[in-house]
Amino acid sequence: MTQPTSGHRLAAATGLHRGDRMYQQDQVEILPHQRVPGCLLALIADGMGGKSGGRKAADQVLLTAKQLFERYTPMRDDPAEALKQLVLESHLMIKLTAITAEEEPHSTVAAILIDPSRDCHIVHAGDSRIYHFRGPEMVSRTSDHSFVQRLVDEGQISEDEANTHPQANLLTGCLGTQQDPPITLHHVGRLEIGDSLLACSDGLWHYFTPRELGAIVHTLPPREASEMLIGKARHRARGGGDNLSLALVRIEAL
């Protein structure tokens, strides 16, 4: 999809694959604002918990996001507050569904909110990531709410060791647990022409260095970049891959 506005357009694409799992528990969505061109919300949710529990949790994140975004008015409402509400309301809705679910449903979230002025805010909970690239170079990425990220931050292990650590999938925060969810907001600032934002689940980012990701999202249009990322991740998983999802948004000149 593309969404033109003054002097630039937002080119975007999503990718979703079940991997080698029996169930698809990731969900992804890019929502253009219904009333204001140049505003969009992109998000992914990586659900966890039983056969249907994880999917129910991820569905709740998407449903909550849609409802909140319908009420959101760019340039009037506070984008950081809207993303905070997305996390808190999703968390509450997942806990309510847990009452009827066969296993405790949880979900990560990684959400990108871009206003018509190209001002960008992001939020995440869990180990789904958001990368910000300027051209092919990584400007920043979110820091996972995970046990191994904590070890990396404390200098006990390296980033490479974190990828192969036996407790790599142990989260320290996500949506739907008994404890309050982490609310980690970032103001990315005003995006430039050629910037890309990539939200993706651990089933995707696990197989790439930031340099590889940057080269692919910079060189190819979003749709082709999404297809290449999923193809490479599937190849590198060698039959043992998790669900994987991504939402990619690029700022392009008109």
Helices and strands as residue ranges (DSSP letters): E 2-5, E 8-17, E 26-32, E 40-48, H 53-71, H 79-98, E 106-107, E 109-114, E 119-125, E 129-134, E 137-141, H 147-153, H 159-163, E 184-190, E 195-200, H 202-205, H 210-219, H 222-237, E 244-253
